[in-house]
């Protein structure tokens, strides 16, 4: 999570999210929240990344996650590639790496602005190939970042992505990341959702959920009454959410195809 909040606020957000664990990297620009029944070990903490090992208590298995918030300068990003090399050289666990890499991989991942030269992204491409990291396929807009301008000054780039090693893919199969709509930020949130992955995570929740079963039974009648009242008052809010999400995506695509000031206002 890239918060744009001072790191002293992290515990407030942890409590509001109901997470037992929260931490941030050395410069406070990468935040990490972890749910129940997962032990966390910080493996590497740098200004551009934060790497943790997550051990699932119920399954006695672990995976490694690297959260990235890369520098804008290619020279400064060299340290990030070196850190990933250090991790990759000894990596035996399933490994997931994701976040804002602040660089594209080819010209097709950018619209507008100055031309991109190969030397600006060749180090990133070399990093992925050498460390045998695979890109997770995505759905949604091909661009995850927008400079907030319209017409001739408009620039779109794919700066955010998720990659993984072979071991991770062997665990979960072919996952897919969804580029959500840019709301309140110039970057699009990334959502990883897959039945196998969710089933795996679900096993971690079952122990916690069992504690609430008796309470759930007691609340069942109240839930039915509230559900009936809610639908009568507001309609099916989940259906409305899906419809509005589709509308936002359509307007976003229209603006990407024709970044006029009018389409910007519509979006």
Secondary structure by P-SEA (a helix, b strand, c coil): ccccccccaaaaaaaaaccccccccccccbbbbbbccbbbbbccccccbbbbbbbccccccbbbbbbbbcccccccaaaaaaaaaaaaaccccccccccccccccccccccccccccccccaaaaaaaaaaccccccccccccccccccccccbbbbccccccccaaaaaaccbbbbbbcccccccbbbbbbbbaaaaaaaaaaaaaaaaaaaaaaaaaaaaaaaaaaaaaacccaaaaaaaaaaaaaaaaaaaaaacccaaaaaac
